Amino acid sequence: MKLRSLIMMTLLASLAFWNVKAVKAADDPIERIDDSSKVLKEIMSTPEKGIPRDLLSKAHCVAVIPGLKKAGFVVGGEYGKGVITCRNTAGTGWTGPSTIKIEGGSFGLQIGGSEVDVVMLVMNEHGADQLMRDKFTIGADATAAAGPLGRSAEAQTNPGMRAEILSYSRSRGVFAGLVLKGATLRPDHSDNQKIYGREVAQADILKGKVDVPASARGLIETLNTYSTRESASSTKADKE
């Protein structure tokens, strides 16, 4: 009995150790960048059911919040962390990522599973400009809608296609458009300091005034792989 108790205590101690380690890893901003890159890569590797490439290519900014707990969405005490990156001023690539916190809001589609990955595409310059603020509310500061799925969105006539933010969710391999309204996005300045090694404003990061850190190269490569250069015509249309 003593041996059995000792074994059980050892197992419980080991589980506690690994759980603490997992929590710390999930809260690490560098790990979060890697997780965001992995989420995007997995989603875009299934073009029949993923984000249309033409939409990703037209997006001004992309936000990824990996591994949110579904219970938070259901109860209404939503809270999670992710990263966001925007087109650089030339439209030829992506800026370094800024860590964001998401709080509150209404999530109109609940799908099975204990964790939910969220991806948001900011589709025009006005929406991108709103992100430069210290507090950004989806649905108030920018219109939002569930994003369409499939190889191409060119044939889509849904009024939601005119929304400034298109949002998606994934759980247990199921990917779907997500009605996301009322959630607030805020920059996490302490995590950005860990990523960039100094204090830096989110606006400077997303305007490309800060060099892309080595820790974000995987995320940027993933975005460059699945999105083309932003066309001058689409940029002009957004401004009109």
C-alpha positions, -999 to 999 in steps of 0.1 A, spaced: 0 0 0 28 24 9 45 17 -25 12 23 -43 7 55 -25 42 66 -33 37 59 -70 4 78 -70 20 108 -53 49 107 -78 24 106 -108 3 135 -94 34 156 -88 46 149 -124 12 159 -138 11 191 -117 46 199 -130 37 195 -166 4 214 -162 22 244 -147 48 242 -175 20 241 -201 3 271 -186 36 290 -186 43 280 -223 8 292 -233 14 325 -216 48 330 -233 45 356 -261 71 339 -283 52 306 -280 20 325 -289 36 337 -321 46 302 -330 11 288 -322 -5 315 -343 17 306 -373 8 269 -368 -30 277 -366 -28 297 -399 -7 270 -416 -31 242 -407 -62 263 -417 -47 273 -451 -36 238 -459 -72 228 -464 -83 253 -491 -117 236 -497 -128 245 -461 -104 273 -451 -100 310 -455 -102 319 -492 -68 330 -504 -81 360 -523 -96 373 -490 -63 368 -472 -45 386 -500 -69 416 -497 -67 417 -459 -50 448 -444 -44 430 -410 -47 395 -397 -53 386 -360 -49 351 -346 -60 341 -310 -50 304 -306 -63 280 -280 -91 301 -264 -111 281 -239 -147 275 -251 -161 279 -216 -151 315 -216 -172 321 -247 -203 304 -233 -202 320 -198 -196 355 -212 -163 361 -194 -142 359 -225 -105 365 -223 -76 355 -244 -44 366 -260 -32 365 -296 -12 384 -321 -20 408 -349 1 419 -379 -7 444 -407 5 451 -442 36 472 -444 33 506 -460 45 493 -494 19 465 -493 46 440 -501 47 421 -468 37 421 -432 48 440 -401 60 424 -369 33 411 -347 18 430 -317 3 410 -288 -33 417 -282 -58 408 -255 -94 401 -263 -121 407 -237 -159 404 -235 -181 404 -265 -208 382 -281 -197 350 -300 -227 340 -322 -215 306 -332 -205 279 -307 -189 248 -320 -179 217 -301 -146 213 -282 -128 227 -252 -106 251 -271 -113 275 -299 -89 292 -323 -101 325 -336 -88 343 -368 -99 378 -378 -92 395 -412 -93 433 -412 -104 441 -447 -99 479 -452 -78 508 -442 -104 523 -418 -105 491 -398 -67 490 -397 -65 526 -385 -88 518 -356 -65 491 -345 -38 517 -337 -59 529 -307 -54 515 -272 -90 501 -272 -108 487 -303 -143 474 -301 -155 450 -328 -189 460 -342 -186 495 -328 -153 508 -342 -156 485 -372 -183 464 -387 -179 426 -384 -194 395 -400 -187 358 -402 -162 351 -429 -169 329 -460 -151 296 -465 -137 278 -496 -112 282 -523 -125 316 -536 -148 343 -523 -151 360 -556 -186 346 -562 -198 355 -527 -227 380 -526 -234 379 -489 -237 415 -475 -212 404 -448 -185 406 -475 -187 444 -471 -178 441 -434 -146 456 -422 -137 425 -401 -143 389 -412 -140 364 -383 -135 326 -381 -134 299 -354 -119 264 -353 -124 236 -329 -116 199 -332 -107 205 -368 -140 221 -377 -136 255 -392 -164 280 -396 -173 316 -399 -178 333 -365 -202 361 -356 -181 382 -333 -194 415 -319 -187 437 -289 -153 422 -280 -126 447 -272 -90 443 -284 -62 459 -264 -24 458 -269 -4 439 -243 25 463 -238 44 441 -214 44 412 -238 54 434 -267 84 446 -246 94 409 -242 91 404 -279 110 435 -290 133 440 -261 121 475 -253 89 495 -249 72 501 -283 38 514 -292 14 491 -310 8 518 -337 46 518 -345 46 480 -348 16 478 -371 28 507 -392 61 489 -399 82 514 -379 98 485 -360 119 457 -375 103 423 -376 119 402 -348 135 369 -355 109 352 -334 81 362 -359 98 351 -391 78 318 -392 45 337 -389 55 362 -416 66 334 -439 33 316 -434 14 348 -443 36 354 -474 31 318 -485 -7 320 -485 -13 356 -494 -2 377 -524 10 413 -525 -18 437 -518 -28 453 -552 -27 490 -557 -63 489 -571 -77 473 -540 -59 499 -518 -73 527 -539 -108 512 -537 -106 511 -499 -98 548 -498 -126 559 -520 
